[in-house]
Amino acid sequence: MTGVGKRSEWWGWLVVVLCLAAGYLTTRNLPRVGPDDSWELLKIHFAVRHADQLPRVWNDQPWLHTLLNARLCQWFGEGPHMPRLFTVVSMAAMWAAIAWMGRGTLGAVGLVGAALLMASVPRDLLLIFSIMLEPAAWAWAVVAAGLLSGAGPRLRPWQPFLSGAVMGAAMHLKLTAVITAPGLVLYSWRRWGFRESLRLLLPWLAGWVASFGLWARLSPNFRWDWLLGSHWMANQHASADPATMEYVRGFLGPNVLVVVVAGGFGLLTLRALQWPAVGMFAVGTLLGALAFKAIATLWWWYYEYQFVLPLSILGGLALVHAVRVLQAHWSDATKGPAPDRADRTPPAPKAVAFAVLTLSTVAALWAGFGAGRLVGNVNMLLTRGGPDPIVLEHMRATARSNVWCYAPVDYYVEMCLAGIFPPPELLVLPRKRFLSGQISWQDVVVCLESNQVDLLVVRREVEKADPTFSSWLMQHCVPLEVTERMEIWRRRAPGEPPWDGKDTRLGR
Amino acid sequence: MLGSSRWTQRWTGVGALVLLAGCLLTGLGLAKLATVVHGESGAPGVTGAQAGQLQNRVLVQGIGETIVGLAIVLLPAPWNSVTLTIAGAGFLVGQILWPSSLGPCPCLAGVETWAAWIRDYKAEWRMTLATWFFLVGALSWRSAWRKEG
């Protein structure tokens, strides 16, 4: 056995888990780490405080993440620490599944290399310690693949059933977990062969149907027109709007160069590694990500994660293979007894050159592009801003007499801290909802009016830029604070005259 | 036979990689010299006396890189690898210790004007190239010594 050889994956996993633990201890109480943390935190806290109102909530994502974390918050206390722990534990489970699938192939070098590649992608580290849906959903989808990798010569029927059930749950965290499905197919085919994989299909599907159906049944609502229809309709509208398409610029650019190159080396290494099952899982997942990109608009940079994960695994395979080839070349392994074929035959000159090229190129790109990004990621984690004290003060004051308020996503953390929420129908109000035609500013105004919302935090370039909203605001509300970033308004008391446009406490 | 074998080794295996690195370094040096010939300073936006100083530095670096690159192409193993390792280590030390009083590093002069993806990530590419030269040199050097042994 070589130093980077068999079964050393678990040492690599231990290193990854220690890094995850250190990251969690640093970030556990930060309100915002991932870009969408505010959405998820608000949904979770709403579910804790107003569980009976959940059926009224429009939601374009499945409910499992919200319900699960709401229960954890009820047991262990509100705040970001429990949802963040859920993501970190999910990540640890994912790396355990990768280590298990890659046992004997990945080694500690491959596993730690893959994790380092992943962490060096700008802001991916934020995702790993976020409370967003994507990393947790993908983590459990990878675990579902890992459950197909039994230790014995055959899988028992409960094992594919469990794998299917975990996949069903992962899809209820976020439907994009299904992108890993081609990875599961290729993995099973490589690990068990075609006929055995067919035998596994039925129990796997049974597990998936049981789990997916159960979670759908337990969800406060489950509507395909919200879960899928809203995204597709928003895609159609966005593609015709150049301003909206600004969001999707710069996808897979120089920032992910190191992962793309390492993954490319991994693809070229697969044959030399005799098509390892974990590599086939990565290839299948990559194909799934490419297929998804072909049919969907990937709105945000964090969808790069769908490419980064499989490319990182492939990069890890390339690194460990290169290290093994050079180890065999440099040592006198040809003289002594060797446990596997790779050690018995000296590597060919071309293989040695390819190993040198792989190691030097990936390490050089990591030093040039990756290391700086990793440091930048850590700095971003450590310099995340706290809640806005002015908004928080007004929300806390309003919370004493009213349960509802309105604010854009930038102030969701303040809402959670104050214990005041938007009306259920407006809890999830992304831009996509407007683009899909599933809501209009007129609908928003009607909802604010019918729920007697008392406090409003509005943005000049969004809410106030809409004539309907602006007109309603001027007629029914008066301003409390006007700052550079936002304006705070309150509902006029009965009999109070309309705002004359003068008396404003500008920023205090 | 021995000569033929050595010739083959030079074009296959790590030898080819060292040759590639030597050619790349020569190319970088020649690009700098071309910049000087065209009368450019090597750093867009730098003018006056500082531009003259910068041009001298680009000239010296260009000549140095061309000579070292050609040496790597022509020297036999493992000396080509040794030269590449030392050059790469020098670039790395330069990257880390480059004093700000000297102004911008013209290490990618002549290349950065070609493409935005190089110009926008100059620091990243400088570190990448320095590390790559060093690692290709060091790893091939180790392989060459093993072969000799």
Interface residues (C-beta under 8 A of the other chain):
Chain A: P254 L326 H329 W330 P349 K350 V352 A353 V356 L357 L359 S360 T361 A363 A364 L365 A367 G368 F369 G372
Chain B: Q9 T12 G13 V14 G15 A16 L17 W117 D120 Y121 A123 E124 W125 R126 M127 T128 L129 A130 T131 W132 L135 V136 L139 S140 R142 S143 R146
